[in-house]
Amino acid sequence: MTSPLFVAEAHEAIERKIRDLINGKGDFLSEDTAGSTRAAGDGIQSIIEDSFAAILVAPS
């Protein structure tokens, strides 16, 4: 059985939610950390973790 998470429409919706979430949090890096890929990755991970359940909820 294939997980509904891997159906094209589902993963595309999740991708959009993550993109919109990250784009809406433009201030998660300071001027000092903006050049650090590790700081960016840690910041993005934190944003996704905080909203993980909402990201995976199917649209009604």
N, C-alpha and C positions, 0 to 999 in steps of 0.2 A: 504494500500500500504506500502510495506517495503522500508525503506530508503536504497539507494545504499551504504551508509556508513556501513551498517551492513551485507553486503554480505561478505562471508568468504575471498575472494580475496582482497576486498577493505580494510577491517580492518587489514588483515595481512600485506598489503603494508604500511599502516599507522604505524603499529607497527615497521616494519623494518626502516622506515624513522626516527621515533623518536629514536630508538635504535642507528642508525648510527649518528644522529645529536648529541645525548648526548655523545656517545663514541668519537666523533670528538672534543669535548669541554672539554678535560681533565683538563684544567687549570682554571675552574670556581670556584674552592674552594682553599682557601689558606691553608697553613699548620695549622693555628690556627682554621679554621672552618671545616676542613676535618672530624673531629670527631662528628660534630653536625648534627643530622638527620634533624633538622629544617633548618639549613643553606643549606644542600644538597637539600632538598625539594624546598626551595625558589629559589635556583640556577637553578634547573631543570625546575621549573615552568617558570622562566624568559626566559630560552632558548627556551622552547616550545612556549611561547607567542610571542617571536620575529619572529618565523618562522611558525606560525600557518597556515597562508594561503598557504604557500608552501607545508606544510605537507599534507594538504587536497586535493591538486591538483592531479587529477588522472593522472597516467603515460600515455604518448601518444604512 
